[in-house]
């Protein structure tokens, strides 16, 4: 049994998927690999995600220590930025591999139309 952030996982793969699994977490991490983004910039990168889902996924990733949220309150409007933590950056090779596999599948196994 593996434990992380108060949750138990039956194997190391389930722990990994518990942290980055789901439809949107990996997509969020993919977009944050290259640097800090504001909330609205993330929304533009993922136009089909609902605001509620994006907010919940960002909160979960923050609670797990994968991303950090920085709020600027010095002047209106409120500005919120998201970036990978050092811990979150350890996921970059995994996220890159997932993305590369997706490109491979499209290139090699998708129906080609001419």
N, CA, C and O atoms as a printed pandas DataFrame, in Angstrom:
     atom_number atom_name residue_name chain_id  residue_number  x_coord  y_coord  z_coord
0              1         N          UNK        A               1    0.843   -1.185    0.000
1              2        CA          UNK        A               1    0.000    0.000    0.000
2              3         C          UNK        A               1    0.885    1.244    0.000
3              4         O          UNK        A               1    1.869    1.323    0.736
4              5         N          UNK        A               2    0.522    2.203   -0.829
5              6        CA          UNK        A               2    1.252    3.462   -0.922
6              7         C          UNK        A               2    0.365    4.577   -0.376
7              8         O          UNK        A               2   -0.837    4.616   -0.638
8              9         N          UNK        A               3    0.973    5.479    0.384
9             10        CA          UNK        A               3    0.233    6.603    0.951
10            11         C          UNK        A               3    0.805    7.911    0.436
11            12         O          UNK        A               3    2.020    8.089    0.354
12            13         N          UNK        A               4   -0.106    8.834    0.086
13            14        CA          UNK        A               4    0.291   10.158   -0.370
14            15         C          UNK        A               4   -0.824   11.128   -0.044
15            16         O          UNK        A               4   -1.973   10.920   -0.435
16            17         N          UNK        A               5   -0.484   12.192    0.674
17            18        CA          UNK        A               5   -1.431   13.250    1.037
18            19         C          UNK        A               5   -2.694   12.687    1.692
19            20         O          UNK        A               5   -3.803   13.133    1.401
20            21         N          UNK        A               6   -2.517   11.714    2.570
21            22        CA          UNK        A               6   -3.637   11.156    3.327
22            23         C          UNK        A               6   -4.472   10.127    2.580
23            24         O          UNK        A               6   -5.457    9.626    3.122
24            25         N          UNK        A               7   -4.100    9.801    1.349
25            26        CA          UNK        A               7   -4.841    8.802    0.582
26            27         C          UNK        A               7   -3.986    7.556    0.416
27            28         O          UNK        A               7   -2.758    7.632    0.361
28            29         N          UNK        A               8   -4.644    6.415    0.338
29            30        CA          UNK        A               8   -3.940    5.158    0.136
30            31         C          UNK        A               8   -4.172    4.649   -1.275
31            32         O          UNK        A               8   -5.265    4.772   -1.829
32            33         N          UNK        A               9   -3.118    4.073   -1.847
33            34        CA          UNK        A               9   -3.169    3.539   -3.203
34            35         C          UNK        A               9   -2.619    2.117   -3.190
35            36         O          UNK        A               9   -1.635    1.847   -2.501
36            37         N          UNK        A              10   -3.244    1.195   -3.946
37            38        CA          UNK        A              10   -2.797   -0.204   -3.924
38            39         C          UNK        A              10   -1.464   -0.439   -4.627
39            40         O          UNK        A              10   -0.792   -1.430   -4.344
40            41         N          UNK        A              11   -1.064    0.459   -5.544
41            42        CA          UNK        A              11    0.222    0.307   -6.227
42            43         C          UNK        A              11    0.731    1.680   -6.650
43            44         O          UNK        A              11    0.011    2.677   -6.603
44            45         N          UNK        A              12    1.983    1.698   -7.061
45            46        CA          UNK        A              12    2.593    2.977   -7.442
46            47         C          UNK        A              12    1.929    3.570   -8.684
47            48         O          UNK        A              12    1.834    4.791   -8.801
48            49         N          UNK        A              13    1.471    2.732   -9.609
49            50        CA          UNK        A              13    0.797    3.249  -10.809
50            51         C          UNK        A              13   -0.517    3.917  -10.437
51            52         O          UNK        A              13   -0.870    4.945  -11.014
52            53         N          UNK        A              14   -1.245    3.352   -9.484
53            54        CA          UNK        A              14   -2.514    3.965   -9.084
54            55         C          UNK        A              14   -2.274    5.287   -8.355
55            56         O          UNK        A              14   -3.096    6.199   -8.442
56            57         N          UNK        A              15   -1.164    5.396   -7.645
57            58        CA          UNK        A              15   -0.822    6.664   -7.004
58            59         C          UNK        A              15   -0.577    7.731   -8.082
59            60         O          UNK        A              15   -1.095    8.843   -7.989
60            61         N          UNK        A              16    0.211    7.384   -9.097
61            62        CA          UNK        A              16    0.487    8.325  -10.177
62            63         C          UNK        A              16   -0.805    8.765  -10.850
63            64         O          UNK        A              16   -1.018    9.957  -11.074
64            65         N          UNK        A              17   -1.664    7.812  -11.171
65            66        CA          UNK        A              17   -2.920    8.150  -11.838
66            67         C          UNK        A              17   -3.855    8.914  -10.901
67            68         O          UNK        A              17   -4.652    9.732  -11.361
68            69         N          UNK        A              18   -3.771    8.662   -9.616
69            70        CA          UNK        A              18   -4.563    9.415   -8.654
70            71         C          UNK        A              18   -4.176   10.887   -8.642
71            72         O          UNK        A              18   -5.022   11.759   -8.439
72            73         N          UNK        A              19   -2.900   11.157   -8.861
73            74        CA          UNK        A              19   -2.421   12.536   -8.843
74            75         C          UNK        A              19   -2.651   13.230  -10.190
75            76         O          UNK        A              19   -3.095   14.378  -10.218
76            77         N          UNK        A              20   -2.358   12.553  -11.303
77            78        CA          UNK        A              20   -2.443   13.225  -12.607
78            79         C          UNK        A              20   -3.557   12.678  -13.498
79            80         O          UNK        A              20   -3.737   13.147  -14.622
80            81         N          UNK        A              21   -4.303   11.691  -13.004
81            82        CA          UNK        A              21   -5.337   11.067  -13.823
82            83         C          UNK        A              21   -6.557   11.948  -14.010
83            84         O          UNK        A              21   -6.656   13.034  -13.439
84            85         N          UNK        A              22   -7.467   11.465  -14.806
85            86        CA          UNK        A              22   -8.664   12.232  -15.115
86            87         C          UNK        A              22   -8.496   12.928  -16.448
87            88         O          UNK        A              22   -7.414   12.929  -17.035
88            89         N          UNK        A              23   -9.556   13.505  -16.905
89            90        CA          UNK        A              23   -9.564   14.097  -18.239
90            91         C          UNK        A              23   -8.738   15.374  -18.345
91            92         O          UNK        A              23   -8.172   15.642  -19.404
92            93         N          UNK        A              24   -8.651   16.167  -17.285
93            94        CA          UNK        A              24   -8.084   17.504  -17.417
94            95         C          UNK        A              24   -6.762   17.759  -16.715
95            96         O          UNK        A              24   -6.027   18.659  -17.120
96            97         N          UNK        A              25   -6.431   16.997  -15.676
97            98        CA          UNK        A              25   -5.208   17.297  -14.931
98            99         C          UNK        A              25   -3.966   17.247  -15.811
99           100         O          UNK        A              25   -3.126   18.146  -15.757
100          101         N          UNK        A              26   -3.849   16.209  -16.613
101          102        CA          UNK        A              26   -2.682   16.081  -17.483
102          103         C          UNK        A              26   -2.641   17.207  -18.512
103          104         O          UNK        A              26   -1.564   17.695  -18.857
104          105         N          UNK        A              27   -3.799   17.617  -18.999
105          106        CA          UNK        A              27   -3.867   18.714  -19.966
106          107         C          UNK        A              27   -3.397   20.016  -19.311
107          108         O          UNK        A              27   -2.643   20.781  -19.911
108          109         N          UNK        A              28   -3.842   20.258  -18.097
109          110        CA          UNK        A              28   -3.407   21.449  -17.352
110          111         C          UNK        A              28   -1.886   21.421  -17.197
111          112         O          UNK        A              28   -1.213   22.415  -17.473
112          113         N          UNK        A              29   -1.351   20.292  -16.760
113          114        CA          UNK        A              29    0.095   20.176  -16.558
114          115         C          UNK        A              29    0.856   20.356  -17.867
115          116         O          UNK        A              29    1.925   20.965  -17.885
116          117         N          UNK        A              30    0.310   19.830  -18.958
117          118        CA          UNK        A              30    0.935   19.989  -20.270
118          119         C          UNK        A              30    1.091   21.476  -20.610
119          120         O          UNK        A              30    2.142   21.900  -21.090
120          121         N          UNK        A              31    0.061   22.245  -20.364
121          122        CA          UNK        A              31    0.102   23.672  -20.693
122          123         C          UNK        A              31    0.983   24.470  -19.731
123          124         O          UNK        A              31    1.478   25.539  -20.089
124          125         N          UNK        A              32    1.180   23.965  -18.528
125          126        CA          UNK        A              32    2.027   24.667  -17.561
126          127         C          UNK        A              32    3.504   24.269  -17.655
127          128         O          UNK        A              32    4.352   24.855  -16.982
128          129         N          UNK        A              33    3.806   23.271  -18.490
129          130        CA          UNK        A              33    5.203   22.822  -18.619
130          131         C          UNK        A              33    6.126   23.935  -19.087
131          132         O          UNK        A              33    7.282   24.004  -18.670
132          133         N          UNK        A              34    5.622   24.801  -19.947
133          134        CA          UNK        A              34    6.464   25.841  -20.529
134          135         C          UNK        A              34    6.497   27.121  -19.701
135          136         O          UNK        A              34    7.198   28.070  -20.053
136          137         N          UNK        A              35    5.745   27.153  -18.608
137          138        CA          UNK        A              35    5.806   28.337  -17.762
138          139         C          UNK        A              35    4.471   28.707  -17.142
139          140         O          UNK        A              35    3.483   27.984  -17.265
140          141         N          UNK        A              36    4.469   29.828  -16.488
141          142        CA          UNK        A              36    3.326   30.337  -15.748
142          143         C          UNK        A              36    2.224   30.814  -16.692
143          144         O          UNK        A              36    2.487   31.441  -17.718
144          145         N          UNK        A              37    0.980   30.500  -16.315
145          146        CA          UNK        A              37   -0.173   30.980  -17.068
146          147         C          UNK        A              37   -1.216   31.531  -16.109
147          148         O          UNK        A              37   -1.370   31.049  -14.987
148          149         N          UNK        A              38   -1.925   32.545  -16.571
149          150        CA          UNK        A              38   -3.060   33.063  -15.811
150          151         C          UNK        A              38   -4.254   32.156  -16.058
151          152         O          UNK        A              38   -4.276   31.376  -17.010
152          153         N          UNK        A              39   -5.244   32.273  -15.187
153          154        CA          UNK        A              39   -6.437   31.431  -15.279
154          155         C          UNK        A              39   -7.073   31.526  -16.669
155          156         O          UNK        A              39   -7.372   30.505  -17.288
156          157         N          UNK        A              40   -7.275   32.743  -17.153
157          158        CA          UNK        A              40   -7.919   32.923  -18.462
158          159         C          UNK        A              40   -7.076   32.382  -19.612
159          160         O          UNK        A              40   -7.619   31.942  -20.626
160          161         N          UNK        A              41   -5.769   32.410  -19.463
161          162        CA          UNK        A              41   -4.893   31.818  -20.490
162          163         C          UNK        A              41   -5.084   30.303  -20.532
163          164         O          UNK        A              41   -5.125   29.704  -21.606
164          165         N          UNK        A              42   -5.198   29.696  -19.368
165          166        CA          UNK        A              42   -5.483   28.255  -19.310
166          167         C          UNK        A              42   -6.828   27.942  -19.950
167          168         O          UNK        A              42   -6.956   26.972  -20.697
168          169         N          UNK        A              43   -7.821   28.756  -19.658
169          170        CA          UNK        A              43   -9.168   28.563  -20.247
170          171         C          UNK        A              43   -9.106   28.612  -21.772
171          172         O          UNK        A              43   -9.763   27.820  -22.448
172          173         N          UNK        A              44   -8.326   29.531  -22.305
173          174        CA          UNK        A              44   -8.204   29.645  -23.764
174          175         C          UNK        A              44   -7.536   28.416  -24.365
175          176         O          UNK        A              44   -7.874   28.004  -25.475
176          177         N          UNK        A              45   -6.592   27.831  -23.642
177          178        CA          UNK        A              45   -5.907   26.627  -24.119
178          179         C          UNK        A              45   -6.818   25.407  -24.082
179          180         O          UNK        A              45   -6.597   24.441  -24.813
180          181         N          UNK        A              46   -7.844   25.449  -23.231
181          182        CA          UNK        A              46   -8.759   24.315  -23.045
182          183         C          UNK        A              46  -10.197   24.803  -23.160
183          184         O          UNK        A              46  -10.917   24.836  -22.162
184          185         N          UNK        A              47  -10.622   25.179  -24.353
185          186        CA          UNK        A              47  -11.940   25.808  -24.501
186          187         C          UNK        A              47  -13.128   24.904  -24.153
187          188         O          UNK        A              47  -14.223   25.408  -23.906
188          189         N          UNK        A              48  -12.936   23.593  -24.128
189          190        CA          UNK        A              48  -14.075   22.703  -23.851
190          191         C          UNK        A              48  -14.243   22.363  -22.369
191          192         O          UNK        A              48  -15.231   21.732  -21.993
192          193         N          UNK        A              49  -13.300   22.769  -21.530
193          194        CA          UNK        A              49  -13.436   22.499  -20.097
194          195         C          UNK        A              49  -14.362   23.549  -19.480
195          196         O          UNK        A              49  -14.316   24.723  -19.848
196          197         N          UNK        A              50  -15.196   23.116  -18.547
197          198        CA          UNK        A              50  -16.054   24.077  -17.861
198          199         C          UNK        A              50  -15.235   24.830  -16.813
199          200         O          UNK        A              50  -14.209   24.339  -16.344
200          201         N          UNK        A              51  -15.694   26.007  -16.459
201          202        CA          UNK        A              51  -14.990   26.788  -15.441
202          203         C          UNK        A              51  -14.949   26.052  -14.111
203          204         O          UNK        A              51  -13.932   26.062  -13.418
204          205         N          UNK        A              52  -16.052   25.417  -13.761
205          206        CA          UNK        A              52  -16.117   24.669  -12.503
206          207         C          UNK        A              52  -15.106   23.538  -12.477
207          208         O          UNK        A              52  -14.398   23.352  -11.488
208          209         N          UNK        A              53  -15.039   22.781  -13.566
209          210        CA          UNK        A              53  -14.102   21.664  -13.638
210          211         C          UNK        A              53  -12.665   22.157  -13.582
211          212         O          UNK        A              53  -11.845   21.597  -12.856
212          213         N          UNK        A              54  -12.355   23.197  -14.340
213          214        CA          UNK        A              54  -10.999   23.744  -14.324
214          215         C          UNK        A              54  -10.629   24.203  -12.923
215          216         O          UNK        A              54   -9.538   23.901  -12.438
216          217         N          UNK        A              55  -11.517   24.923  -12.275
217          218        CA          UNK        A              55  -11.246   25.405  -10.914
218          219         C          UNK        A              55  -11.013   24.252   -9.946
219          220         O          UNK        A              55  -10.087   24.302   -9.136
220          221         N          UNK        A              56  -11.840   23.219  -10.019
221          222        CA          UNK        A              56  -11.690   22.057   -9.126
222          223         C          UNK        A              56  -10.381   21.317   -9.387
223          224         O          UNK        A              56   -9.695   20.919   -8.446
224          225         N          UNK        A              57  -10.034   21.132  -10.656
225          226        CA          UNK        A              57   -8.804   20.422  -10.992
226          227         C          UNK        A              57   -7.579   21.225  -10.557
227          228         O          UNK        A              57   -6.611   20.651  -10.058
228          229         N          UNK        A              58   -7.609   22.539  -10.740
229          230        CA          UNK        A              58   -6.510   23.386  -10.283
230          231         C          UNK        A              58   -6.369   23.315   -8.768
231          232         O          UNK        A              58   -5.256   23.247   -8.246
232          233         N          UNK        A              59   -7.488   23.331   -8.067
233          234        CA          UNK        A              59   -7.458   23.255   -6.608
234          235         C          UNK        A              59   -6.863   21.926   -6.147
235          236         O          UNK        A              59   -6.057   21.898   -5.217
236          237         N          UNK        A              60   -7.253   20.833   -6.786
237          238        CA          UNK        A              60   -6.730   19.516   -6.418
238          239         C          UNK        A              60   -5.230   19.429   -6.678
239          240         O          UNK        A              60   -4.477   18.930   -5.842
240          241         N          UNK        A              61   -4.798   19.917   -7.840
241          242        CA          UNK        A              61   -3.364   19.911   -8.156
242          243         C          UNK        A              61   -2.578   20.775   -7.180
243          244         O          UNK        A              61   -1.446   20.447   -6.824
244          245         N          UNK        A              62   -3.173   21.867   -6.753
245          246        CA          UNK        A              62   -2.520   22.733   -5.757
246          247         C          UNK        A              62   -2.432   22.029   -4.414
247          248         O          UNK        A              62   -1.390   22.072   -3.759
248          249         N          UNK        A              63   -3.512   21.383   -3.997
249          250        CA          UNK        A              63   -3.515   20.652   -2.722
250          251         C          UNK        A              63   -2.483   19.530   -2.708
251          252         O          UNK        A              63   -1.900   19.228   -1.667
252          253         N          UNK        A              64   -2.260   18.917   -3.865
253          254        CA          UNK        A              64   -1.274   17.839   -3.963
254          255         C          UNK        A              64    0.151   18.360   -4.113
255          256         O          UNK        A              64    1.094   17.571   -4.173
256          257         N          UNK        A              65    0.315   19.678   -4.176
257          258        CA          UNK        A              65    1.646   20.272   -4.264
258          259         C          UNK        A              65    2.257   20.231   -5.651
259          260         O          UNK        A              65    3.465   20.408   -5.804
260          261         N          UNK        A              66    1.427   19.998   -6.669
261          262        CA          UNK        A              66    1.915   19.886   -8.045
262          263         C          UNK        A              66    2.020   21.261   -8.703
263          264         O          UNK        A              66    2.960   21.530   -9.452
264          265         N          UNK        A              67    1.057   22.119   -8.421
265          266        CA          UNK        A              67    1.094   23.479   -8.962
266          267         C          UNK        A              67    1.008   24.477   -7.816
267          268         O          UNK        A              67    0.567   24.150   -6.713
268          269         N          UNK        A              68    1.437   25.694   -8.101
269          270        CA          UNK        A              68    1.278   26.769   -7.117
270          271         C          UNK        A              68    0.420   27.861   -7.733
271          272         O          UNK        A              68    0.450   28.111   -8.939
272          273         N          UNK        A              69   -0.328   28.488   -6.879
273          274        CA          UNK        A              69   -1.249   29.557   -7.273
274          275         C          UNK        A              69   -0.752   30.837   -6.628
275          276         O          UNK        A              69   -0.563   30.902   -5.413
276          277         N          UNK        A              70   -0.543   31.847   -7.447
277          278        CA          UNK        A              70   -0.087   33.130   -6.919
278          279         C          UNK        A              70   -1.129   34.179   -7.253
279          280         O          UNK        A              70   -1.513   34.359   -8.409
280          281         N          UNK        A              71   -1.581   34.871   -6.205
281          282        CA          UNK        A              71   -2.603   35.904   -6.363
282          283         C          UNK        A              71   -1.948   37.272   -6.193
283          284         O          UNK        A              71   -1.238   37.520   -5.219
284          285         N          UNK        A              72   -2.200   38.151   -7.154
285          286        CA          UNK        A              72   -1.717   39.532   -7.086
286          287         C          UNK        A              72   -2.916   40.405   -6.741
287          288         O          UNK        A              72   -3.884   40.486   -7.496
288          289         N          UNK        A              73   -2.830   41.056   -5.585
289          290        CA          UNK        A              73   -3.960   41.878   -5.124
290          291         C          UNK        A              73   -3.611   43.359   -5.066
291          292         O          UNK        A              73   -4.403   44.160   -4.570
292          293         N          UNK        A              74   -2.439   43.731   -5.565
293          294        CA          UNK        A              74   -1.991   45.123   -5.429
294          295         C          UNK        A              74   -2.910   46.123   -6.119
295          296         O          UNK        A              74   -3.098   47.240   -5.637
296          297         N          UNK        A              75   -3.481   45.717   -7.247
297          298        CA          UNK        A              75   -4.404   46.632   -7.921
298          299         C          UNK        A              75   -5.449   45.804   -8.669
299          300         O          UNK        A              75   -5.151   44.730   -9.192
300          301         N          UNK        A              76   -6.670   46.319   -8.711
301          302        CA          UNK        A              76   -7.701   45.606   -9.455
302          303         C          UNK        A              76   -7.402   45.654  -10.948
303          304         O          UNK        A              76   -6.759   46.606  -11.388
304          305         N          UNK        A              77   -7.821   44.705  -11.735
305          306        CA          UNK        A              77   -8.523   43.495  -11.318
306          307         C          UNK        A              77   -7.564   42.463  -10.718
307          308         O          UNK        A              77   -6.359   42.487  -10.967
308          309         N          UNK        A              78   -8.126   41.572   -9.934
309          310        CA          UNK        A              78   -7.370   40.505   -9.304
310          311         C          UNK        A              78   -6.679   39.665  -10.373
311          312         O          UNK        A              78   -7.290   39.307  -11.379
312          313         N          UNK        A              79   -5.421   39.357  -10.155
313          314        CA          UNK        A              79   -4.648   38.568  -11.114
314          315         C          UNK        A              79   -4.193   37.286  -10.418
315          316         O          UNK        A              79   -3.595   37.336   -9.343
316          317         N          UNK        A              80   -4.480   36.132  -11.038
317          318        CA          UNK        A              80   -4.098   34.842  -10.477
318          319         C          UNK        A              80   -3.268   34.091  -11.513
319          320         O          UNK        A              80   -3.677   33.946  -12.665
320          321         N          UNK        A              81   -2.101   33.618  -11.090
321          322        CA          UNK        A              81   -1.219   32.861  -11.970
322          323         C          UNK        A              81   -0.984   31.467  -11.404
323          324         O          UNK        A              81   -0.963   31.258  -10.191
324          325         N          UNK        A              82   -0.807   30.518  -12.328
325          326        CA          UNK        A              82   -0.528   29.135  -11.956
326          327         C          UNK        A              82    0.783   28.709  -12.588
327          328         O          UNK        A              82    1.087   29.065  -13.727
328          329         N          UNK        A              83    1.556   27.940  -11.833
329          330        CA          UNK        A              83    2.817   27.407  -12.348
330          331         C          UNK        A              83    3.109   26.088  -11.651
331          332         O          UNK        A              83    2.532   25.775  -10.609
332          333         N          UNK        A              84    4.015   25.324  -12.244
333          334        CA          UNK        A              84    4.426   24.062  -11.635
334          335         C          UNK        A              84    5.339   24.339  -10.447
335          336         O          UNK        A              84    6.174   25.243  -10.498
336          337         N          UNK        A              85    5.184   23.571   -9.393
337          338        CA          UNK        A              85    6.123   23.618   -8.277
338          339         C          UNK        A              85    7.345   22.795   -8.681
339          340         O          UNK        A              85    7.335   22.146   -9.727
340          341         N          UNK        A              86    8.385   22.816   -7.867
341          342        CA          UNK        A              86    9.540   21.957   -8.144
342          343         C          UNK        A              86    9.101   20.496   -8.159
343          344         O          UNK        A              86    9.565   19.715   -8.989
344          345         N          UNK        A              87    8.219   20.131   -7.254
345          346        CA          UNK        A              87    7.672   18.773   -7.214
346          347         C          UNK        A              87    6.892   18.487   -8.501
347          348         O          UNK        A              87    7.023   17.408   -9.079
348          349         N          UNK        A              88    6.087   19.444   -8.946
349          350        CA          UNK        A              88    5.323   19.288  -10.176
350          351         C          UNK        A              88    6.208   19.139  -11.396
351          352         O          UNK        A              88    5.857   18.427  -12.337
352          353         N          UNK        A              89    7.362   19.808  -11.389
353          354        CA          UNK        A              89    8.295   19.716  -12.521
354          355         C          UNK        A              89    8.851   18.308  -12.688
355          356         O          UNK        A              89    9.312   17.951  -13.772
356          357         N          UNK        A              90    8.815   17.507  -11.632
357          358        CA          UNK        A              90    9.279   16.120  -11.760
358          359         C          UNK        A              90    8.355   15.310  -12.668
359          360         O          UNK        A              90    8.729   14.233  -13.132
360          361         N          UNK        A              91    7.150   15.826  -12.923
361          362        CA          UNK        A              91    6.203   15.147  -13.817
362          363         C          UNK        A              91    6.421   15.476  -15.292
363          364         O          UNK        A              91    5.815   14.837  -16.152
364          365         N          UNK        A              92    7.262   16.447  -15.603
365          366        CA          UNK        A              92    7.453   16.874  -16.996
366          367         C          UNK        A              92    7.829   15.707  -17.920
367          368         O          UNK        A              92    7.238   15.589  -18.994
368          369         N          UNK        A              93    8.781   14.840  -17.554
369          370        CA          UNK        A              93    9.092   13.731  -18.471
370          371         C          UNK        A              93    7.888   12.813  -18.719
371          372         O          UNK        A              93    7.722   12.293  -19.822
372          373         N          UNK        A              94    7.067   12.616  -17.714
373          374        CA          UNK        A              94    5.875   11.768  -17.861
374          375         C          UNK        A              94    4.862   12.446  -18.783
375          376         O          UNK        A              94    4.311   11.809  -19.681
376          377         N          UNK        A              95    4.621   13.736  -18.560
377          378        CA          UNK        A              95    3.664   14.481  -19.383
378          379         C          UNK        A              95    4.147   14.522  -20.837
379          380         O          UNK        A              95    3.350   14.362  -21.761
380          381         N          UNK        A              96    5.457   14.738  -21.038
381          382        CA          UNK        A              96    6.007   14.744  -22.392
382          383         C          UNK        A              96    5.814   13.383  -23.054
383          384         O          UNK        A              96    5.461   13.311  -24.231
384          385         N          UNK        A              97    6.042   12.313  -22.311
385          386        CA          UNK        A              97    5.856   10.965  -22.862
386          387         C          UNK        A              97    4.406   10.714  -23.246
387          388         O          UNK        A              97    4.133   10.118  -24.288
388          389         N          UNK        A              98    3.485   11.160  -22.420
389          390        CA          UNK        A              98    2.055   11.009  -22.725
390          391         C          UNK        A              98    1.715   11.787  -24.001
391          392         O          UNK        A              98    1.014   11.275  -24.874
392          393         N          UNK        A              99    2.209   13.017  -24.107
393          394        CA          UNK        A              99    1.947   13.834  -25.290
394          395         C          UNK        A              99    2.582   13.217  -26.537
395          396         O          UNK        A              99    1.960   13.174  -27.599
396          397         N          UNK        A             100    3.817   12.742  -26.404
397          398        CA          UNK        A             100    4.505   12.112  -27.539
398          399         C          UNK        A             100    3.757   10.869  -28.006
399          400         O          UNK        A             100    3.658   10.615  -29.207
400          401         N          UNK        A             101    3.235   10.100  -27.068
401          402        CA          UNK        A             101    2.469    8.908  -27.436
402          403         C          UNK        A             101    1.210    9.303  -28.202
403          404         O          UNK        A             101    0.836    8.638  -29.167
404          405         N          UNK        A             102    0.560   10.376  -27.777
405          406        CA          UNK        A             102   -0.619   10.868  -28.485
406          407         C          UNK        A             102   -0.298   11.247  -29.923
407          408         O          UNK        A             102   -1.068   10.938  -30.832
408          409         N          UNK        A             103    0.836   11.917  -30.138
409          410        CA          UNK        A             103    1.267   12.281  -31.489
410          411         C          UNK        A             103    1.541   11.008  -32.295
411          412         O          UNK        A             103    1.143   10.911  -33.456
412          413         N          UNK        A             104    2.215   10.041  -31.687
413          414        CA          UNK        A             104    2.506    8.763  -32.344
414          415         C          UNK        A             104    1.225    8.071  -32.794
415          416         O          UNK        A             104    1.142    7.584  -33.921
416          417         N          UNK        A             105    0.223    8.025  -31.912
417          418        CA          UNK        A             105   -1.043    7.375  -32.246
418          419         C          UNK        A             105   -1.707    8.066  -33.434
419          420         O          UNK        A             105   -2.194    7.405  -34.352
420          421         N          UNK        A             106   -1.723    9.384  -33.413
421          422        CA          UNK        A             106   -2.322   10.132  -34.522
422          423         C          UNK        A             106   -1.562    9.853  -35.819
423          424         O          UNK        A             106   -2.167    9.616  -36.865
424          425         N          UNK        A             107   -0.228    9.883  -35.738
425          426        CA          UNK        A             107    0.588    9.677  -36.940
426          427         C          UNK        A             107    0.499    8.255  -37.483
427          428         O          UNK        A             107    0.476    8.060  -38.698
428          429         N          UNK        A             108    0.449    7.276  -36.613
429          430        CA          UNK        A             108    0.550    5.877  -37.038
430          431         C          UNK        A             108   -0.769    5.115  -37.114
431          432         O          UNK        A             108   -0.883    4.167  -37.890
432          433         N          UNK        A             109   -1.762    5.509  -36.327
433          434        CA          UNK        A             109   -2.953    4.691  -36.220
434          435         C          UNK        A             109   -4.255    5.404  -36.559
435          436         O          UNK        A             109   -5.308    4.769  -36.610
436          437         N          UNK        A             110   -4.203    6.697  -36.787
437          438        CA          UNK        A             110   -5.429    7.411  -37.136
438          439         C          UNK        A             110   -5.798    7.155  -38.583
439          440         O          UNK        A             110   -4.939    6.908  -39.429
440          441         N          UNK        A             111   -7.076    7.218  -38.847
441          442        CA          UNK        A             111   -7.540    7.089  -40.215
442          443         C          UNK        A             111   -7.081    8.301  -41.003
443          444         O          UNK        A             111   -7.371    9.445  -40.652
444          445         N          UNK        A             112   -6.374    8.026  -42.056
445          446        CA          UNK        A             112   -5.871    9.119  -42.878
446          447         C          UNK        A             112   -6.862    9.413  -43.989
447          448         O          UNK        A             112   -7.320    8.504  -44.682
448          449         N          UNK        A             113   -7.190   10.681  -44.156
449          450        CA          UNK        A             113   -8.079   11.088  -45.241
450          451         C          UNK        A             113   -7.285   11.948  -46.206
451          452         O          UNK        A             113   -6.462   12.764  -45.790
452          453         N          UNK        A             114   -7.527   11.768  -47.473
453          454        CA          UNK        A             114   -6.787   12.541  -48.471
454          455         C          UNK        A             114   -7.687   13.445  -49.267
455          456         O          UNK        A             114   -7.216   14.164  -50.148
